[in-house]
Amino acid sequence: MITRINIGPVHPSTHGVLRLVVGLDGDTVKEVEPHIGFLHRGVEKLVETRMYMQSPPYMEKLDYIAPLSYDEAYVAAVEAALGVEVGERAAYVRLIQLELQRIASHLFFLGALCNDMGQMFTTFMWGFEDRDRVLALLEEATGQRMFYVNMRVGGVTMELPPDFSESCLSFLTYFEKRIGQYESYLEKNPVFMERMKGVGVLSADEARALGVAGPVLRASGIDYDVRAARPYYAYKKLNFSSVTALKGDNFARYKVRMLEMRESVRLIRAALLSMPEGSALGATTKLIGPAAKNRTVSVSRELPRGECMMYMVADPQRPYRLSIRDPSFINLAALPYLAREQRLADLFAIMGSLDLVMACVDR
Amino acid sequence: MRFERKVLVQGLGELKGQGYGYLVKITAVDYGKGLTALYFIRDLAGNRDETVEVEIGYDDAWVPTVMDVYPAADWYEREMMEMFGIGVHGRVASRLLLEKWDGVDPPLRKSFQWNAEYRTADNKDVAAARKANTVGAPSERQAGRNAPLPAASAPGATARGPRAAGKKGAARGADDKSGGGDKR
């Protein structure tokens, strides 16, 4: 007999406002029906009413864990519509900031995942402590702590401070050791491992058919990372290599993100050491550049949660239509398949491993 | 690449056979003279992208479902139904995804009226209820966040104040029709 229980919309483990109707047989999950839309603000419609550079703050609120990445994806679409090239130094500065943001986001993922799995609060505190160090670096670089609005057409708002490189490098040295500590601490923990290994398995074919994105896709053995497949900025020059895992279970998804943090550390260090001279500044907000012609652009970026595609039909003054392909949206759509025949207690471990942000699911 | 509506499923199936096995997104654009549904597909191994466009008129705004070809289309199609009012034929009827928008004035169409009114399918009930002052707090209306209100009796008119209340009514209606998760 199937018992249906309701979880959410307000629940500490649903990562925002998400409601799940779960059908259970004993404590085995037979079906999950996600109800979304509690945070739907109609951002795609709002963008149509604003000048190009009035929209980045809206974009940042889509993903409040990694706002800078969304900001950059949108501004990249605007740049493509206007036909503006990003300066050489600005490309490096953006890459450094994006990778720092990725580390901050993955640390948040780690903390939230361990918290979801039953009060492994130490990891949560550790993760937040380190995330705070990254936020401090980003604050140095952008002047803001949470919502940066740091991207401008062709560059960024402000130059990196003179001592940024030094403080960033010392953080990277510290953080590299720290990743090892996380791994040895978690992977020796039987509670953690039992709920990660072999739970929520997604095969490569299923992952392709369900259209999942980012680390979830790569954890199933499909090597597709926008940074490698169609490199932007300096990813090619710095020899970025994407991270994949094979098993497609919770552990693989966790491990892909841990390895991605290591790769981000390597990228930032390499970028800091080989950064070209010059100016990284972009146009001021009022200068929105030459009027965009009626053309359509589609720009893909690898956000911490997966691939985001901005499809924009441009108009001279403001976007005629902006369609956002969000990674969390499609990863959440895969949850009913992942959770089937799993234990109810593992449902939140699976959800944690998807790293969802409800604000960008609903848009 | 442009497809006629009637060959869409077949065409996508052929493209899938050529390696385009990954659906990136389904969305639509309202160009003012008609709607265009867009299917972004990708060949992951060969790193190729393809966009399939289907033009549809406002009068018979529907597309066939592509869920048999791409199972990932499920949520995208549901979102398109709600936000563009484009019907998707041939699939199991599902609960609307985001806001249970009732199909009047799909929000992402250009004909959507910004400051005007949220019109619900059971508009009469909302108007009557508002008249009886059971829906929508009068103080909210008097706060003057919006232009003067149209008369309550005007056809298809609901003021901004009771908007939330109107929405609630619509949501309930949608649930009743679909018999979705809420009822189980």
Interface residues (C-beta under 8 A of the other chain):
Chain A: R4 V21 E33 H35 I36 G37 H40 G42 E44 K45 T49 R208 A209 L210 G211 I222 Y224 A229 R230 S298 E307 M309 Y311 V313 Y320 R321 S323 R325 F329 I330 A333 D362
Chain B: G21 Y22 L23 V24 K25 T27 V29 D30 L38 F40 L44 N47 T51 Y70 P71 A72 D74 W75 M83 R95 L97 L98 E99 K100 P107 L108 F112 W114 G180 G181 R184
